[in-house]
Amino acid sequence: MKPLARTHPDEALMERLRGGDAGAFGELIGRHLGAVAGFAYRMVGNAAEADDIAQETFLRLWRNRAVWEPRAQLRTWLFRVARNLCVDRFRRREVVTDEFPELADERRSASGEVQQRQVERIVAGALAALPERQRAAIGLVYYEGLSNIEAADVLSVNVEAIESLLARARRNLRESLRDLHPHLGEE
């Protein structure tokens, strides 16, 4: 009877990647590119920049494949690299864009679509106004589904700090939304 595999599927792919297996790299990109690009988009607010950040994140994975050591989950490492690249972009620019994602709306009425897009813009604007670390914490936990422990690892803080960042971010969002549109700041 074979022993059960102890490694995470990403770790097995990383072992193959360390040997230069481009197919393993393709599988890793397929698994994680959407999440990394989505996180980057929520951080920088620009689709083209988010794509560049996601590509650079995976390029760094490829370049560092030979020295990879699984100290953290690959997904956590990817988000950390993407976050650092986002912070680098913030340092190079001062202007926040007001470009927002096109989200599919299953409502059939035109007025419903307009209203939904207005709400999305308001919420995206409130998210963009958060300090970078609060925005990152919200993005990692609520949009990417990371646990508080994983998000803390990505942001290089302890779990109590991530919980504090999330609490402040939620409070700031409530206040911002209440100030902008009183009906959106309600719980």
Secondary structure, DSSP 8 states (H G I E B T S, - for coil): ------S-HHHHHHHHHHTT-HHHHHHHHHHHHHHHHHHHHHHH--HHHHHHHHHHHHHHHHHTGGG---SS-HHHHHHHHHHHHHHHHHHH-----------------HHHHHHHHHHHHHHHHHHHHS-HHHHHHHIIIIIS---HHHHHHHHT--HHHHHHHHHHHHHHHHHHHHHH-TTTS--
